[in-house]
């Protein structure tokens, strides 16, 4: 059993994310959020994870110095929430860019610096409950090829301050999404990505072609030799060719 410490914190002017559960160590903040049946707007943050989960069944190595948290959102079953992973990507890229320059989005919501991954987001939706887990390499040493920490790009970053800024940014973009839909955020996503016009392979398809757009549902639009294909953010990975 992981050692668990609970601490409830209220962040001044943030109202969507009203309660933060801080853990010294946990298996996975996503798993913990699921187990604890937390209320809408809760955030679970841990200093380290022993069994962090990534997309496509991969793990997420989570030593002290990184930022690992999960947002709990009761989105219901009627809403069209398929663009939400991209909304979170834009919001987090915005907050991280106050510290580090040159961060871009890779569909659906990886944040990269010169092709190396700084942040990954794992959204798990089950019966109207959305758990959005975010892993950011902040001050942790990295041994993985293809990954980089913010501290190697722009120096030491205060993890608590960063979390607070990210939550405020997500709050801002989430409200924009709730009120006006994906239209404006979709344009923001495109501005912050370097994928448009690039040749890619969609593994699991396999689909090979040029990225033309992101559509109103958050699908990646790829022009292939067989015609235009739309890919929904799911268990696929994209490779540049
Ligand atoms: C990816 O594979 O790119 C997504 C990685 C998501 C990792 C985060 S860390 C906090 C949260 N808890 C987990 O177990 N996974 C997510």
Boltz pocket constraint, residues with backbone or C-beta under 6 A from the ligand:
constraints:
  - pocket:
      binder: B
      contacts: [[A, 27], [A, 28], [A, 29], [A, 30], [A, 31], [A, 49], [A, 51], [A, 52], [A, 53], [A, 54], [A, 55], [A, 56], [A, 58], [A, 59], [A, 60], [A, 67], [A, 68], [A, 69], [A, 70], [A, 110], [A, 119], [A, 120], [A, 121], [A, 122], [A, 132], [A, 133], [A, 134], [A, 135], [A, 136]]
      max_distance: 6.0
